[in-house]
Amino acid sequence: MGILTVSGAQCMCSFGTAPSNLMATSQATCLAEGKPVATIKDMQFGVNLPPFGMCTSLANPSVAAATAAALGVLTPQPCTMVPAGPWVSSNTKVLTGGCPCLTNDATLMCGFGAGTIKIMVPGQTKVLV
C-alpha cells in the first residue's frame, strides 16, 4: 500500500544536491486534499520537475568533463535531468484518466546522470492506495 502523490510533492535525485517539488500537470480532475494527483506521465524536466540543484554523477558528460578539467576533483554541474522512461510505481491499478497514479514508492531514472529520483514527501497523507 502506498500514499497517493500530489502536486507539490518533494522529490530527490540520488546525484542531486537539492530537493525539487513535483508539479502534476498530466490531469486536473482528480484531487487529493485539494491538490491534483500526479500520474506516471508527470516526468518532464523543467515542467513537472525543476532541477535538483547540482549534478554529482560522473555519468553526466558535463560533470565528467568539468571533473577532468579539474584534474580529477569532482566538479558538480547544473542538473539537466533527462527521464529514462516514465515513473515506475508498485501500484499501477489506481488510474486517473486512464493513467496510473503516482504513489510515494515510485522511482524515476535519469538517463543523463544515471540517478534515481524518489518521492520523499508525497504532498498529502490522507489518501492511501
Buried (B, 14 or more C-beta within 10 A) or exposed (E): EBBBBBBBBBBBBBBBBEBBBBBBBBBEEBBBEEBBBBBBBBBEBEEBBBBBBBBBBBBBEBBBEBBEEEEEEEBBBEBBBEBEEBBBBEBEEBEBEEBBBBBBBBBBBBEBBBBEBBBEBBBBEEBEB
